[in-house]
C-alpha cells in the first residue's frame, strides 16, 4: 500500500487549503488524497475535521472511526470522537 509522503506537493496544497479554512475546496482535495492513500490515518483525520467544520457530524465521526481502524493507538482521533 502506498504511504502518504507529507512532502508530496498535493498534500502540501491540501494542507494549505485546509489551513486557509476553505472547507469545500479542502474536502475536494482531501477526497482526492484519500483515493491515492486509502490507508492514511492523517488524511482521514483531516477529512473528519473538514466535515466537522462543514457541520456534517455523521461523516466526521465516520472519518475519525476509520482513522482509528487504521491506527488504533492514535489518541487524537479517539479524542475527536
C-alpha beads as a LAMMPS data file, in Angstrom:
LAMMPS data file: protein, C-alpha beads

81 atoms
80 bonds

1 atom types
1 bond types

-500.0 500.0 xlo xhi
-500.0 500.0 ylo yhi
-500.0 500.0 zlo zhi

Masses

1 110.0

Atoms # bond

1 1 1 0.000 0.000 0.000
2 1 1 1.290 3.443 -0.955
3 1 1 2.261 5.560 2.082
4 1 1 1.448 9.262 2.312
5 1 1 4.523 11.420 1.881
6 1 1 3.948 14.716 3.662
7 1 1 6.371 16.328 1.193
8 1 1 4.015 15.408 -1.657
9 1 1 3.022 18.685 -3.393
10 1 1 -0.627 17.548 -3.450
11 1 1 -0.571 17.056 0.326
12 1 1 1.075 20.448 0.841
13 1 1 -1.564 22.102 -1.362
14 1 1 -4.315 20.251 0.509
15 1 1 -2.973 21.410 3.870
16 1 1 -2.654 24.988 2.620
17 1 1 -6.313 24.916 1.558
18 1 1 -7.283 23.274 4.855
19 1 1 -5.388 25.809 6.962
20 1 1 -6.986 28.626 4.958
21 1 1 -10.429 27.429 6.050
22 1 1 -11.733 26.866 2.523
23 1 1 -13.658 23.790 3.636
24 1 1 -15.405 22.823 0.389
25 1 1 -12.178 23.002 -1.592
26 1 1 -10.316 21.247 1.219
27 1 1 -12.930 18.466 1.107
28 1 1 -12.360 18.068 -2.632
29 1 1 -8.563 17.858 -2.391
30 1 1 -8.583 15.581 0.669
31 1 1 -11.026 13.204 -1.028
32 1 1 -8.546 13.037 -3.896
33 1 1 -5.767 12.266 -1.391
34 1 1 -7.981 9.637 0.261
35 1 1 -8.269 7.872 -3.093
36 1 1 -4.498 7.982 -3.544
37 1 1 -3.735 6.973 0.073
38 1 1 -6.700 4.926 1.355
39 1 1 -4.776 3.746 4.433
40 1 1 -3.644 7.172 5.613
41 1 1 -4.962 7.963 9.067
42 1 1 -3.917 11.633 8.789
43 1 1 -5.960 12.075 5.617
44 1 1 -8.982 10.541 7.386
45 1 1 -8.457 12.725 10.452
46 1 1 -8.263 15.886 8.355
47 1 1 -11.361 14.866 6.399
48 1 1 -13.130 14.377 9.723
49 1 1 -12.105 17.873 10.769
50 1 1 -13.315 19.289 7.468
51 1 1 -16.690 17.563 7.782
52 1 1 -16.978 18.802 11.361
53 1 1 -16.309 22.352 10.173
54 1 1 -18.952 21.954 7.468
55 1 1 -21.459 20.708 10.056
56 1 1 -21.523 17.154 8.654
57 1 1 -21.131 15.430 12.002
58 1 1 -22.014 11.886 10.884
59 1 1 -19.390 11.986 8.135
60 1 1 -16.942 13.466 10.599
61 1 1 -17.430 10.577 13.039
62 1 1 -17.057 8.031 10.208
63 1 1 -13.705 9.552 9.256
64 1 1 -12.432 9.565 12.842
65 1 1 -13.520 5.937 13.278
66 1 1 -11.734 4.958 10.056
67 1 1 -8.597 6.778 11.247
68 1 1 -8.759 4.664 14.410
69 1 1 -9.223 1.460 12.409
70 1 1 -6.055 2.317 10.517
71 1 1 -4.116 3.427 13.604
72 1 1 -5.880 2.136 16.753
73 1 1 -3.474 3.738 19.224
74 1 1 -3.832 7.265 17.805
75 1 1 -5.156 9.278 20.723
76 1 1 -6.052 12.408 18.782
77 1 1 -8.500 10.517 16.558
78 1 1 -10.071 8.964 19.669
79 1 1 -10.267 12.393 21.314
80 1 1 -12.094 13.828 18.273
81 1 1 -14.895 11.305 18.742

Bonds

1 1 1 2
2 1 2 3
3 1 3 4
4 1 4 5
5 1 5 6
6 1 6 7
7 1 7 8
8 1 8 9
9 1 9 10
10 1 10 11
11 1 11 12
12 1 12 13
13 1 13 14
14 1 14 15
15 1 15 16
16 1 16 17
17 1 17 18
18 1 18 19
19 1 19 20
20 1 20 21
21 1 21 22
22 1 22 23
23 1 23 24
24 1 24 25
25 1 25 26
26 1 26 27
27 1 27 28
28 1 28 29
29 1 29 30
30 1 30 31
31 1 31 32
32 1 32 33
33 1 33 34
34 1 34 35
35 1 35 36
36 1 36 37
37 1 37 38
38 1 38 39
39 1 39 40
40 1 40 41
41 1 41 42
42 1 42 43
43 1 43 44
44 1 44 45
45 1 45 46
46 1 46 47
47 1 47 48
48 1 48 49
49 1 49 50
50 1 50 51
51 1 51 52
52 1 52 53
53 1 53 54
54 1 54 55
55 1 55 56
56 1 56 57
57 1 57 58
58 1 58 59
59 1 59 60
60 1 60 61
61 1 61 62
62 1 62 63
63 1 63 64
64 1 64 65
65 1 65 66
66 1 66 67
67 1 67 68
68 1 68 69
69 1 69 70
70 1 70 71
71 1 71 72
72 1 72 73
73 1 73 74
74 1 74 75
75 1 75 76
76 1 76 77
77 1 77 78
78 1 78 79
79 1 79 80
80 1 80 81
